[in-house]
Amino acid sequence: MANTGAPLAVWRSVRALPEFWRLLELRSVSQFGDGLFQAALAGAILFNPDRAAEPLAIAGAFAVLFLPYSVLGPFAGALLDRWDRRLVLIAAGGIEEARVLMNRGLPPDLPAMKGVGVPELMRHLRSEITLEEAVAAAQRATRRYAKRQMTWFRHQIIADLVFDQQLSPSMLRQANDLIDQFLLTHPA
């Protein structure tokens, strides 16, 4: 069962931070400036005399678009610094993705059903383990997967040789040309 007092306790602890009110003031001014710029830019586009739109419809669209950001934005950084980032990422979308996979009734041997963290989150959704246990198990699975990758990679190259010693001069020149071409033709 979820602790319903946790958000209130987090709010109280954030509010008690020494520089919270100064941060709130500065973030509000900064966001007001950002919002003013966005509104001016959108206004220049939307209020073009060639394309007329209803002012009330435009104001409603802006309110729907910017109100959540303006209300929650000042607190996002402070709250994220206090919460476990893995838990935030899982709560932000991991649980819903696992729920969608589970509801589709897919066979458990499919790769999507065996993805790192997916079986653990499904166990949580079936109320077999708590969310904290699912996060811990997903973390262990991630570490094990990374260790297997490093072991595999270690056996794929000759670790004692550097790149230019593994290739002949013509292959090295060709590889460098491909790298240069990629860097010059693909946007960052």
N, C-alpha and C positions, 0 to 999 in steps of 0.2 A: 504494500500500500504506500502511496506517495506521501511525503511529508508536506502538508499544505501550508505549514508555517515557514517553509524555507524561503520563498520569495520575499516575504516580509522581513525575515532576518537578514537576507542579503541587502535589501533596501536600507534597513537601519544601519548595517555595517558600512555601506557605501556613503550614506549620508553623514556618518560620524567621521569620515576621513577629514584630516585637517584642511586640505586645500580643495575640498569638493565644491564649495559654493563659488570660489574663484574660478575653478575649472568650468563650472556650469555657466558662469557669466561670460567667460571668454569663448566657450564653444557656441553659446547662443548668438553672440555678436558675429562670430565667424560664419555660422550657418545662415544668419540673416543676410550677410554679404553674398554668400554662395547662392542663396535663394533669389536675391535681387538680380544677380547676373543671369540666372536661369530664366527668371520671369521676363527680363528684358530681351533675352535672346528669343524665347518662345513668342513674346509679344511682337517682335519684329517679323517673325515668320507668320504667326497666326492672324495678326491684324493687318495683313497685306491688303490693300484696297482691291486687288484683283480677286481675292478669295475671302468673302465675308463669312463670318461665323457668329453665332449668338454669343454675346458676352457671358450670359449666365451659364451656358454649356461649357465655355472655356474655363470659367472660374470653378465650376464643379469638378472638371477634370483635373485642374491644378490642385484643388483641395484633396481629392482622392489620391493623387500622385505624391504630394509632398507632406501631407499631414503625418503619416506614420514615421517618415524619416525625421521630421522636425521634432516630434515628440520623443522618439526612442533614441535618436542619434547621439545626443549628448551623454547618454549613459552607457552606450555600447562598449566603448573602450574600457571604462572602469569595470564594468561587469565581466567582460571577457578576460581581463587580467586576473580576476578573482576565481573564475571557474576553470575547471579542467577542460582544456581545449578538445580533447578526444570526446568527452561527454557532450560538449556543445556540437561538434560535428555529427555525432551519432543522433543527437536529438534533432538537429537541423534537417536531416534527410535520410540518414541511415536506417532508422526504424521504419520509416514509411516505405523505403525501397524494399526492405525485407518483408514488410506486410504485403506489398503488391506481389512479390515473388511467391509468397506463401499462399495467397488467395488464388493465384493462377492454377494451383494444383500441379505444378511441374514435377517431373520425376526427380528424386533427390540426387541422382547421379549426373545431372547436367552440370556443366562448368559454372553457370551462373548461381546455382544452388550451393556450390562448394567454395564460392569466393571468400576471401579473407574477411572474417567478421560476420558473414551472412548466417552460417549455422548457429552462431552464438546469439545473434539478435532474434532468430526464429525461436530458439529455446526460450528467450525472454518473452516473446509474444505469446508463446504457449503457456506462460506462467510457470515454467520449470525452474527458472533462475531469476534473480533480481537484475535490474539494469546494471548495477555496479559490478555484479559477477559476470554479466555478459561483456561489459567493457574490458574487464580484467582478462577474460578468456580471449577476447579479440586481440588484445595487446600481446598476449602470449603467442597466439597464432601468427600475428604479424612478425614478431621477432623470429619465430621458427622459420617462416617463409623467407625472410631476409637472410637468415643463416644458410638455408638451402641454396638460395640464389648465389651467395658469395662462394659457397663450396663449388657449385657448378661453374661459376665464372673463373674461379682459380684454376680449374682444369682445362679451360678453353684456350688460354694463351700461355706463352712462355714468360713467366713473371720476371725472369732475370734479364731479359732483353728489352731494350727500349724500341720504340716504334720504328726508327730508321734502320735498326739492325735486323729487324724481322723481314724487311722488304728490300728487294733489289733497287738500285738507283732509279731505274725506269719506272718501277711500280710506285716508289716513293714520290717521284715527280708527278705521276698520274693521280695519286691520292691527294697530294697537295693541290693540284689543279682542280679536282672535284670539290675539295673543301672551299677553295677560293671562289669557285663558281657558285656554290651554294650560298656562301655568305654575301656575295654581291647581288644575287638575283632573288633572294627570299627576304621579305620584310622581317624586321626584328620582332 
